Amino acid sequence: MLLSGVLVVAFGLAGAFVKVPYVAIGPGPTYDTLGQAGGAPVIEINGQRTYPTTGELRMTTVSLNDEITLFGALGLWASGRYALAPREEYFKPGESDAQVQQENVKEFQDSQSNAEVAALRHLGYPIKVLAQEIVSGSPADHVLAAGDRLLSVNGKQITQEDDVRTAVAGTKPGQTIPITFQHGTDAPRTASLTLAANPDKSQSQGFMGLQPIDRSDVPFDVKVSLQDVGGPSAGLMFALAIVDRLTPGDMANGTHVAGTGEIDEKGNVGAIGGISFKVVGAREAGASVFLTPAQNCSEAAAAAPSGLKLVKVTNLDSALTALDDLRTGKPTPSC
């Protein structure tokens, strides 16, 4: 009896205090991208006329808890509101919590930049192309710096990042090409790059060693203020809010619209993780419509609560069309 009692106590202490290598995933907070968070506007546009809006365009998140005990994990799982997953699916072996947080913050910042470019490109504002990264030891190294503006490559004017790839298509390693660029506010300058062999053996064209990226070229600022949120999945809702603020009319038309989706600079909407939890969080926040990436439709439909209309989107244009159709009572593509 004494041994049994000791074992019960030991098991109870282990279950209550020893952490397990799992994470609990569930619905996270939502944020109205047309509203405020922490006393500050989620999206603030300075130096350009903006227009009033009503309703909500609400981005959704997933909560992740990796500080759970055995009993805590069992309780969360039994609640039916959370799912458990092995910790290594979210934290790479040997990667610190700080490194994971840094990666999430970078993805979130990239989603903001992509959303701004996609929204302003849709509205017809000009775009510039920057050197996002310079490969160490490459032909571009010590000639250009990250952030330099690309004006022409191999005689081709650069107006979008795809132009850079087109300009070097058909070149060969050892070939010398001109590149014109601008560092900050300095005068543009032209340099010659002798192309190297492409590290990607499947590519035969010459290699400059820079990664181009589209960025907006406007005389006003778009600022996103949102703390303690990571990952790329808010891009679609950021882009919609920017378009809504910069155009007359009322996109949400007084309704509560939620959604999710990673977005690239051209406005394409990609799949995200945790959709089954995001639809629950959206409905609990009062949303009646959920903008759903097409690739996530099946999973979203299986988890959507009653009263939440799923609208399938593939890009920024389709999301804007769907919101316009909702306002006018037209049918929308559903999951």
C-alpha positions, 0 to 999 in steps of 0.5 A: 500500500505504501509503495502504491501510494508513493507511485500515485503521488509520483505520477500525480506530481509528474503529470502536474509539473513535468512538461510534455514534448507537445504543443496545444493549438487552438483559436487565437485572438482576432484583430479588425484591420480597419480598427485599433489594437492596443490604442493605435490604428492597426493600419495607419496611412500618412500623407495621402487622403483616406476614406471612412469605413464601417464594419470590420475586416478582421484578421484571425490567428491561432494560439500556440502553447508549448508550456504544457504538462501531461495533465494540462495536455489531456485537459486541453485535448478533452475540451475539444477546442484544442489539438495537440501536435508534436513540438518538433512540428513547430520548433526545429531541433536545436532552435531556440524560442527566440529564433522561432519568434524572430522567424515569425516576426520576419514572416509577419513583416514580409506579409505587411510589405507584400500586402502593401505592394499588392494593394497599391499595385491593384490601385495603380500606384507605381512599384519599384524593384529592390535588391532584397538580398546579396549573395556573399561572394557573388558577382553582385557582392561589394557592388550592390547592397541590400536595399539598392534600387534596380533600374536596368539589367543587361539593357532591360528596364526594370519595373517589376521583379520578373524583369530581372529574371527575364533580363538574365535569361539566355545569358551564360557564365562568364558573360559581362552585363551592365546593371544600373542601380541607385543606392538610397538618394544617390545618383544612379550608377552603372556597373559591369557584372561578370556572371558566375555559374548558377548554384542551381545546376538545373539553371544554365543562365548566368548568376548575378547573386541578388534576389529582387523584390517588388516594393511600393514607390509612393510619397506616403507611408503605410504603417501597420501597428500590431504587437505579439503576432507572427506568421504570414497569414494576415496578408490578405486582410491587410491588403483589403484594409489598405484598399478600403482606406484609400478608396471611396465606398465601404468594402465591409458595408457595416458587416463583420467580415473575417478572413485569412491568407498569405499574399504575395506582391502580385496579390495571389492568395496562398494556403495557411495553417490552422484554418479549422481554429481560425473559423471558430475564432472568427465566428466567436468574434462576431464574423458572419463571412470568412474569406477562405483561401481556395486551398483551405476550403475543404478543411474550413468547410469541415470545421466552420461553425453555424452562421459563418459563410465561407467565401472562396478566394484565390487572389486580391481581385477575387476577394474584392469582387466577392465583397462587392457581390456580398454588398449587392446581394449577388452569389459568391464562390463558396467552399 
